[in-house]
Amino acid sequence: MASLADLIEQYIQSLVNEGEGMAEIQRALVAEHFRCAPSQVSYVIASRFPPERGYLIESRRGGGGFIRLTRVTLEEGNIRDMLSDVGTYLSQGEAYDYLERLLEDGHLDERTFEVMRAALSRNALTL
């Protein structure tokens, strides 16, 4: 059975897909829909829709406030920019997120994705 976070993620993802890459949500309304705390919605947005996975998140506070999620696709020239923004440290989870994004956008095939994922595994790297 899917967890509450999974259900919220699926719901938000469906809104982004219906909006052709963009969705505006009100945190309180989504929380009411799932009968959870608004902080749970915030957690899902922060953990499941990060920039590494290709999302820009904007928010406006207040009574008419909203959270806007925009899916950004990668173009060839932007991949170098993305990698240069990484810096000197990258967690395994963040590295996996970047790989998944490259796979989803068609810049990696499934085999290359799996090889790179295995190479970035904690078991393969000396810590």
C-alpha positions, 0 to 999 in steps of 0.5 A: 500500500502506498504511503501518504507521501506517495499519494500526495506526490502522485496527486501533485505529479498528475497536476503538473502533467495536466498543466503541461509542466506547471501546477499551482497548488494551495497547500492548505487545500491539498492538506485538506484533500488528504486530511493531513497537516500542511507541513506534510504537503511541504515535506513532499514538495521539498523532498520529491520535487527538488531542482535535481529532478528538474523542478522550480518551486515558487511560493507566495505567502498569505491568504491567496498564496500558492506554490507553483511547481514548474518542470524544466526540461534539459537541453544539451547545452544546459547539462554542462551548466547543471553539472557545473552547479553541483560543486564539490559535494553531492550526496548519493541521493542527489546524484541518483536524482540527477541521473533519473532526470537525465534518463527521463529527458532522454539523455541516457538510455536504460543500460547507461543509467544502470551502469552509472547508478551502480558506479555511484553506489556507496558500495562501489565508492570508497568512503 
